[in-house]
Amino acid sequence: MLVACLALYQPDLFLWYGSEAIAWGLGLIMLGMGMNLSPEDFTKIFKEPRILALGVSLQFLIMPAWSALLSWILDLPTELAVGLILVACCPGGTASNVVVFLAKGRVALSVSLTLCSTLAAVLLTPWLTYFYAGHYVPIEPWSMLKSILLIVIMPVVLGASWNHWYPQSARSVAAFSPLVSVLFILLIVGYILAAKRDTIFENGWILLVATGLLHLGGFFLGYLGGYLFGRQTQECRTLSIEVGMQNSGLGAALATKHFPGMSLAPTPCAMSAILHCMMGSLLASIWARSNSRGSDQ
């Protein structure tokens, strides 16, 4: 919130970052994610296939369709609609793992779901964006797929390989990766808000409402999906957070690269980064307190 306010009212603090640096920043974030992965994290995928399949399915079935419905109901301008759909088609973000920990959910499941959805995003994000947003603007899914491979999958694989072959140095670097990740997300969000300052002020309320409803729906429908499939409360909460929190940095990088003529397209991604962390943290606080009260009783 502080970065958002500074970017909107003192844009020069962030304009130096530049749009070309967004992909590099996201690549470093994903490299840090990879360095925290071990072979065991990949083998866990095969130990709980049903709930992992459920989580990834909820992620990519609910959010893109919900964003398209919101765009139609709210009659969003084309650029905002494309940005909202794009961020909804992105995989779960790594911040969800921290929020699941704070909510006393299943952290191992959250990490596995983030990994699975990130891998699945290579194919699903471009084609779902094409399916739901293709009537707004021409979209080249193959070009978008190439971008995801370069700025997401390649750094994750590189980081995981580094951790496997050189674990000691990887642990030393990984100790700083969460701080680096936060720094670059703040820079990406700050730059986008600063660069689009005037258009954001013109469309601020509709942008806030659309992005807020997107994530509220994701948290609610993610929990509901787990409940309807008979999952335990702890698992439902984990699914809720995973579905409700997106990789907004990826959305911002893709919007900047693939829709350069649409000045508003990256703004729902930047707003998403702020709102889903706020909403997720609030949910985590409520659920953690309910756990504490239950244990006291």
C-alpha positions as CSV (number, residue, x, y, z in Angstrom):
1,M,0.0,0.0,0.0
2,L,2.8,2.4,0.8
3,V,4.5,1.7,-2.5
4,A,1.2,2.2,-4.3
5,C,0.7,5.6,-2.7
6,L,4.3,6.7,-3.3
7,A,4.1,5.6,-7.0
8,L,0.9,7.5,-7.6
9,Y,1.9,10.7,-5.9
10,Q,5.7,10.6,-6.4
11,P,6.1,8.7,-9.6
12,D,9.7,9.7,-10.2
13,L,10.7,7.4,-7.4
14,F,9.9,4.3,-9.6
15,L,10.0,5.5,-13.2
16,W,13.7,4.7,-13.4
17,Y,13.0,1.0,-13.2
18,G,11.8,0.7,-16.8
19,S,9.4,-1.7,-18.5
20,E,12.3,-3.8,-19.9
21,A,13.4,-4.7,-16.4
22,I,10.1,-6.3,-15.4
23,A,10.9,-9.6,-17.1
24,W,14.4,-9.6,-15.5
25,G,13.0,-8.9,-12.1
26,L,10.4,-11.7,-12.4
27,G,13.2,-14.1,-13.7
28,L,15.2,-13.4,-10.5
29,I,12.1,-14.1,-8.4
30,M,11.5,-17.4,-10.1
31,L,15.2,-18.3,-9.8
32,G,14.8,-17.8,-6.1
33,M,11.8,-20.1,-6.1
34,G,13.8,-22.7,-7.9
35,M,16.6,-22.6,-5.4
36,N,14.2,-23.4,-2.6
37,L,13.0,-26.6,-4.5
38,S,14.5,-30.0,-4.0
39,P,13.8,-33.3,-5.8
40,E,11.5,-34.2,-3.0
41,D,9.2,-31.3,-3.9
42,F,8.7,-32.7,-7.3
43,T,8.1,-36.3,-6.0
44,K,5.4,-35.0,-3.6
45,I,3.3,-34.2,-6.7
46,F,2.8,-38.0,-7.2
47,K,2.0,-38.7,-3.5
48,E,-1.3,-36.6,-3.5
49,P,-2.4,-36.6,-7.1
50,R,-6.1,-36.1,-6.4
51,I,-5.9,-32.9,-4.3
52,L,-3.2,-31.5,-6.5
53,A,-5.3,-32.2,-9.6
54,L,-8.3,-30.6,-7.9
55,G,-6.2,-27.5,-6.9
56,V,-4.8,-26.9,-10.4
57,S,-8.2,-27.5,-12.0
58,L,-9.9,-25.0,-9.6
59,Q,-7.1,-22.5,-10.3
60,F,-7.5,-22.6,-14.1
61,L,-11.2,-23.2,-14.3
62,I,-12.4,-20.7,-11.8
63,M,-10.2,-17.6,-12.2
64,P,-10.2,-17.2,-16.0
65,A,-14.0,-17.8,-16.3
66,W,-14.7,-15.5,-13.4
67,S,-12.6,-12.7,-14.8
68,A,-14.3,-12.9,-18.2
69,L,-17.7,-12.8,-16.4
70,L,-16.7,-9.8,-14.4
71,S,-15.4,-8.0,-17.5
72,W,-18.7,-8.5,-19.1
73,I,-20.9,-7.6,-16.1
74,L,-18.9,-4.5,-15.3
75,D,-18.5,-3.6,-19.0
76,L,-14.8,-3.0,-18.5
77,P,-12.8,-1.0,-21.1
78,T,-11.0,-3.3,-23.4
79,E,-7.5,-2.7,-21.9
80,L,-8.7,-3.3,-18.4
81,A,-10.6,-6.5,-19.4
82,V,-7.5,-7.9,-21.2
83,G,-5.3,-7.2,-18.1
84,L,-7.8,-8.7,-15.7
85,I,-8.3,-11.8,-17.7
86,L,-4.5,-12.2,-18.2
87,V,-3.7,-12.0,-14.5
88,A,-6.5,-14.5,-13.8
89,C,-5.0,-16.9,-16.3
90,C,-1.7,-16.8,-14.4
91,P,-0.6,-19.5,-11.9
92,G,-0.6,-19.2,-8.2
93,G,2.0,-16.8,-6.8
94,T,4.7,-17.7,-4.3
95,A,3.3,-15.3,-1.8
96,S,0.5,-17.8,-1.3
97,N,2.9,-20.1,0.4
98,V,3.6,-17.5,3.1
99,V,-0.1,-16.7,3.6
100,V,-1.0,-20.5,3.9
101,F,1.7,-20.7,6.6
102,L,0.2,-17.7,8.5
103,A,-3.3,-19.3,8.1
104,K,-2.0,-22.5,9.6
105,G,-2.9,-24.3,6.4
106,R,-1.0,-27.1,4.7
107,V,2.2,-25.5,3.6
108,A,3.7,-28.5,1.8
109,L,0.4,-28.8,-0.2
110,S,0.6,-25.1,-1.0
111,V,4.2,-25.3,-2.3
112,S,3.3,-28.3,-4.4
113,L,0.2,-26.6,-5.8
114,T,2.2,-23.5,-6.7
115,L,4.8,-25.6,-8.4
116,C,2.2,-27.6,-10.4
117,S,0.2,-24.6,-11.5
118,T,3.5,-22.8,-12.5
119,L,4.4,-25.8,-14.7
120,A,0.9,-26.1,-16.1
121,A,0.9,-22.4,-16.9
122,V,3.3,-22.9,-19.7
123,L,0.5,-24.2,-21.8
124,L,-2.7,-23.1,-20.0
125,T,-1.9,-19.4,-19.5
126,P,-1.4,-18.5,-23.2
127,W,-4.3,-20.6,-24.4
128,L,-6.8,-19.5,-21.7
129,T,-5.9,-15.9,-22.4
130,Y,-6.5,-16.5,-26.1
131,F,-9.8,-18.2,-25.4
132,Y,-11.2,-15.6,-23.0
133,A,-9.6,-12.4,-24.2
134,G,-9.1,-13.2,-27.9
135,H,-12.3,-11.3,-28.9
136,Y,-10.9,-8.1,-27.3
137,V,-7.6,-8.1,-29.1
138,P,-5.5,-10.4,-31.3
139,I,-3.4,-12.7,-29.1
140,E,-0.5,-14.9,-30.1
141,P,-0.5,-17.8,-27.7
142,W,2.7,-19.3,-29.0
143,S,4.6,-16.1,-28.4
144,M,3.2,-15.9,-24.9
145,L,4.2,-19.5,-24.3
146,K,7.8,-18.7,-25.3
147,S,7.8,-15.8,-22.9
148,I,6.7,-18.0,-20.0
149,L,9.4,-20.5,-20.8
150,L,12.1,-17.9,-20.7
151,I,11.0,-15.8,-17.7
152,V,9.4,-18.5,-15.5
153,I,10.3,-22.1,-16.3
154,M,13.9,-21.6,-17.3
155,P,14.9,-19.7,-14.1
156,V,12.9,-22.3,-11.9
157,V,14.8,-25.2,-13.6
158,L,18.1,-23.4,-13.3
159,G,17.5,-22.7,-9.6
160,A,16.4,-26.2,-8.8
161,S,19.4,-27.6,-10.6
162,W,21.7,-25.2,-8.7
163,N,20.1,-26.4,-5.4
164,H,20.6,-30.1,-6.5
165,W,24.2,-29.9,-7.7
166,Y,25.5,-27.1,-5.4
167,P,23.3,-27.2,-2.3
168,Q,25.5,-25.3,0.0
169,S,25.9,-22.2,-2.2
170,A,22.2,-22.4,-3.2
171,R,21.2,-22.3,0.5
172,S,23.4,-19.3,1.1
173,V,21.8,-17.4,-1.9
174,A,18.3,-18.7,-1.1
175,A,18.5,-17.1,2.4
176,F,18.2,-13.7,0.7
177,S,15.8,-14.7,-2.1
178,P,12.6,-13.9,-0.2
179,L,13.8,-10.3,0.4
180,V,14.9,-10.0,-3.2
181,S,11.6,-11.3,-4.4
182,V,9.7,-8.8,-2.3
183,L,11.9,-6.0,-3.5
184,F,11.4,-6.8,-7.2
185,I,7.6,-7.2,-6.8
186,L,7.5,-3.8,-5.1
187,L,9.6,-2.3,-8.0
188,I,7.4,-3.9,-10.6
189,V,4.2,-2.7,-9.0
190,G,5.6,0.7,-8.3
191,Y,6.8,1.2,-11.8
192,I,3.5,0.2,-13.4
193,L,1.4,2.4,-11.1
194,A,3.8,5.3,-11.7
195,A,3.9,4.9,-15.4
196,K,0.1,4.6,-15.7
197,R,-0.6,7.2,-13.1
198,D,-2.9,9.4,-15.1
199,T,-5.0,6.6,-16.6
200,I,-5.3,5.0,-13.2
201,F,-6.7,8.1,-11.7
202,E,-9.2,8.2,-14.6
203,N,-10.3,4.6,-14.0
204,G,-9.3,4.0,-10.4
205,W,-12.7,2.9,-9.0
206,I,-13.6,0.5,-11.7
207,L,-10.1,-1.0,-11.6
208,L,-10.3,-1.4,-7.8
209,V,-13.7,-2.9,-7.9
210,A,-12.9,-5.3,-10.7
211,T,-9.7,-6.6,-9.2
212,G,-11.1,-6.8,-5.7
213,L,-14.1,-8.9,-6.9
214,L,-11.7,-11.1,-8.9
215,H,-9.8,-12.1,-5.8
216,L,-12.8,-12.2,-3.5
217,G,-14.4,-14.7,-5.9
218,G,-11.2,-16.7,-6.1
219,F,-10.9,-17.1,-2.3
220,F,-14.6,-18.0,-1.9
221,L,-14.9,-20.3,-4.9
222,G,-11.6,-22.0,-4.1
223,Y,-12.8,-22.8,-0.6
224,L,-16.2,-23.9,-1.9
225,G,-14.6,-26.2,-4.5
226,G,-12.6,-28.0,-1.8
227,Y,-15.7,-28.2,0.4
228,L,-17.8,-29.7,-2.4
229,F,-15.2,-32.3,-3.0
230,G,-15.2,-33.4,0.6
231,R,-11.7,-32.0,1.6
232,Q,-10.8,-31.2,5.2
233,T,-11.1,-27.6,6.5
234,Q,-7.3,-27.1,6.5
235,E,-7.1,-28.3,2.8
236,C,-10.1,-26.1,1.9
237,R,-8.3,-23.1,3.3
238,T,-5.1,-23.9,1.4
239,L,-7.1,-24.3,-1.8
240,S,-8.8,-21.0,-1.2
241,I,-5.5,-19.1,-0.9
242,E,-3.9,-20.9,-3.8
243,V,-6.9,-20.1,-6.1
244,G,-7.3,-16.5,-4.8
245,M,-3.7,-15.4,-5.2
246,Q,-2.1,-15.1,-8.6
247,N,1.4,-14.6,-9.9
248,S,0.7,-10.9,-10.6
249,G,4.4,-10.3,-11.6
250,L,4.0,-12.8,-14.5
251,G,0.8,-11.0,-15.6
252,A,2.6,-7.7,-15.5
253,A,5.5,-9.0,-17.5
254,L,3.3,-10.6,-20.1
255,A,1.0,-7.6,-20.4
256,T,3.9,-5.2,-20.9
257,K,5.6,-7.4,-23.5
258,H,2.6,-8.6,-25.5
259,F,0.2,-5.7,-25.3
260,P,2.6,-2.7,-25.6
261,G,-0.1,-0.5,-27.2
262,M,-2.5,-1.1,-24.4
263,S,-1.4,1.3,-21.6
264,L,-3.9,0.0,-19.1
265,A,-3.4,-3.7,-19.6
266,P,-0.7,-4.1,-16.9
267,T,-2.6,-2.1,-14.2
268,P,-4.9,-4.9,-13.1
269,C,-1.8,-7.0,-12.5
270,A,-0.2,-4.3,-10.3
271,M,-3.5,-3.8,-8.4
272,S,-3.8,-7.5,-8.1
273,A,-0.4,-7.8,-6.4
274,I,-1.6,-5.3,-3.7
275,L,-5.1,-6.6,-3.2
276,H,-4.5,-10.3,-3.1
277,C,-1.8,-9.9,-0.4
278,M,-4.1,-7.7,1.7
279,M,-7.1,-10.0,1.4
280,G,-4.9,-13.2,1.9
281,S,-3.3,-11.7,5.0
282,L,-6.7,-10.8,6.4
283,L,-8.0,-14.3,5.8
284,A,-4.9,-15.8,7.3
285,S,-5.4,-13.7,10.4
286,I,-9.0,-14.8,10.8
287,W,-8.3,-18.4,10.2
288,A,-5.2,-18.5,12.5
289,R,-7.3,-17.0,15.3
290,S,-10.1,-19.5,14.7
291,N,-7.5,-22.3,15.0
292,S,-6.2,-20.8,18.2
293,R,-9.7,-20.5,19.7
294,G,-10.3,-24.1,18.7
295,S,-7.2,-25.4,20.4
296,D,-7.9,-23.4,23.6
297,Q,-11.3,-25.1,23.8
